[in-house]
């Protein structure tokens, strides 16, 4: 079971995509341009 979130930067300049596996707590994150 995975949860995907995005975090937008100020004035929508850049963003971070996070992918979290809910059971183990494994977190993957990537900067999105």
N, CA, C and O atoms as a GROMACS GRO file, in nm:
protein
  132
    1UNK      N    1   0.086  -0.118   0.000
    1UNK     CA    2   0.000   0.000   0.000
    1UNK      C    3   0.090   0.124   0.000
    1UNK      O    4   0.162   0.148   0.097
    2UNK      N    5   0.085   0.200  -0.106
    2UNK     CA    6   0.172   0.317  -0.122
    2UNK      C    7   0.090   0.446  -0.117
    2UNK      O    8  -0.024   0.450  -0.162
    3UNK      N    9   0.150   0.550  -0.061
    3UNK     CA   10   0.089   0.683  -0.057
    3UNK      C   11   0.180   0.777  -0.135
    3UNK      O   12   0.301   0.779  -0.112
    4UNK      N   13   0.123   0.855  -0.227
    4UNK     CA   14   0.200   0.948  -0.309
    4UNK      C   15   0.153   1.090  -0.279
    4UNK      O   16   0.034   1.118  -0.280
    5UNK      N   17   0.249   1.179  -0.252
    5UNK     CA   18   0.218   1.319  -0.223
    5UNK      C   19   0.312   1.409  -0.303
    5UNK      O   20   0.422   1.369  -0.340
    6UNK      N   21   0.266   1.530  -0.329
    6UNK     CA   22   0.351   1.632  -0.389
    6UNK      C   23   0.352   1.754  -0.299
    6UNK      O   24   0.253   1.788  -0.235
    7UNK      N   25   0.468   1.819  -0.295
    7UNK     CA   26   0.484   1.941  -0.216
    7UNK      C   27   0.535   2.047  -0.313
    7UNK      O   28   0.646   2.036  -0.365
    8UNK      N   29   0.454   2.150  -0.337
    8UNK     CA   30   0.491   2.256  -0.431
    8UNK      C   31   0.573   2.363  -0.360
    8UNK      O   32   0.546   2.397  -0.245
    9UNK      N   33   0.672   2.415  -0.431
    9UNK     CA   34   0.754   2.522  -0.378
    9UNK      C   35   0.682   2.657  -0.384
    9UNK      O   36   0.573   2.668  -0.441
   10UNK      N   37   0.744   2.756  -0.326
   10UNK     CA   38   0.688   2.891  -0.325
   10UNK      C   39   0.666   2.938  -0.468
   10UNK      O   40   0.754   2.923  -0.553
   11UNK      N   41   0.550   2.995  -0.494
   11UNK     CA   42   0.511   3.043  -0.627
   11UNK      C   43   0.522   2.932  -0.732
   11UNK      O   44   0.550   2.959  -0.849
   12UNK      N   45   0.500   2.808  -0.690
   12UNK     CA   46   0.505   2.690  -0.778
   12UNK      C   47   0.638   2.674  -0.851
   12UNK      O   48   0.642   2.623  -0.963
   13UNK      N   49   0.747   2.718  -0.789
   13UNK     CA   50   0.880   2.701  -0.847
   13UNK      C   51   0.943   2.577  -0.786
   13UNK      O   52   0.996   2.581  -0.675
   14UNK      N   53   0.936   2.467  -0.860
   14UNK     CA   54   0.989   2.340  -0.812
   14UNK      C   55   0.888   2.267  -0.726
   14UNK      O   56   0.790   2.325  -0.679
   15UNK      N   57   0.914   2.139  -0.706
   15UNK     CA   58   0.825   2.057  -0.625
   15UNK      C   59   0.901   1.933  -0.581
   15UNK      O   60   1.004   1.898  -0.637
   16UNK      N   61   0.848   1.866  -0.479
   16UNK     CA   62   0.903   1.740  -0.432
   16UNK      C   63   0.792   1.636  -0.439
   16UNK      O   64   0.680   1.660  -0.394
   17UNK      N   65   0.824   1.521  -0.495
   17UNK     CA   66   0.732   1.409  -0.501
   17UNK      C   67   0.777   1.308  -0.396
   17UNK      O   68   0.893   1.266  -0.397
   18UNK      N   69   0.688   1.268  -0.306
   18UNK     CA   70   0.720   1.167  -0.206
   18UNK      C   71   0.631   1.046  -0.226
   18UNK      O   72   0.512   1.057  -0.254
   19UNK      N   73   0.693   0.929  -0.211
   19UNK     CA   74   0.621   0.802  -0.222
   19UNK      C   75   0.654   0.723  -0.096
   19UNK      O   76   0.771   0.693  -0.070
   20UNK      N   77   0.552   0.690  -0.017
   20UNK     CA   78   0.573   0.622   0.110
   20UNK      C   79   0.500   0.488   0.112
   20UNK      O   80   0.382   0.481   0.079
   21UNK      N   81   0.572   0.382   0.151
   21UNK     CA   82   0.512   0.252   0.171
   21UNK      C   83   0.461   0.250   0.315
   21UNK      O   84   0.540   0.263   0.408
   22UNK      N   85   0.332   0.235   0.333
   22UNK     CA   86   0.269   0.256   0.464
   22UNK      C   87   0.308   0.154   0.570
   22UNK      O   88   0.319   0.189   0.687
   23UNK      N   89   0.330   0.029   0.532
   23UNK     CA   90   0.357  -0.074   0.632
   23UNK      C   91   0.500  -0.064   0.685
   23UNK      O   92   0.522  -0.065   0.806
   24UNK      N   93   0.599  -0.055   0.595
   24UNK     CA   94   0.739  -0.051   0.638
   24UNK      C   95   0.788   0.090   0.666
   24UNK      O   96   0.889   0.108   0.735
   25UNK      N   97   0.718   0.192   0.614
   25UNK     CA   98   0.761   0.330   0.631
   25UNK      C   99   0.871   0.370   0.534
   25UNK      O  100   0.930   0.477   0.548
   26UNK      N  101   0.898   0.286   0.434
   26UNK     CA  102   0.998   0.317   0.332
   26UNK      C  103   0.956   0.444   0.259
   26UNK      O  104   0.842   0.455   0.213
   27UNK      N  105   1.048   0.540   0.248
   27UNK     CA  106   1.017   0.669   0.186
   27UNK      C  107   1.110   0.692   0.068
   27UNK      O  108   1.231   0.679   0.080
   28UNK      N  109   1.052   0.726  -0.046
   28UNK     CA  110   1.127   0.766  -0.165
   28UNK      C  111   1.088   0.909  -0.195
   28UNK      O  112   0.969   0.943  -0.192
   29UNK      N  113   1.186   0.994  -0.225
   29UNK     CA  114   1.152   1.131  -0.261
   29UNK      C  115   1.238   1.177  -0.378
   29UNK      O  116   1.352   1.132  -0.395
   30UNK      N  117   1.183   1.267  -0.456
   30UNK     CA  118   1.252   1.315  -0.576
   30UNK      C  119   1.212   1.459  -0.602
   30UNK      O  120   1.095   1.495  -0.593
   31UNK      N  121   1.311   1.542  -0.634
   31UNK     CA  122   1.282   1.680  -0.672
   31UNK      C  123   1.229   1.682  -0.814
   31UNK      O  124   1.285   1.617  -0.903
   32UNK      N  125   1.122   1.756  -0.835
   32UNK     CA  126   1.060   1.767  -0.967
   32UNK      C  127   1.078   1.910  -1.015
   32UNK      O  128   1.044   2.005  -0.944
   33UNK      N  129   1.130   1.925  -1.134
   33UNK     CA  130   1.155   2.059  -1.188
   33UNK      C  131   1.042   2.100  -1.278
   33UNK      O  132   1.043   2.210  -1.333
   0.00000   0.00000   0.00000
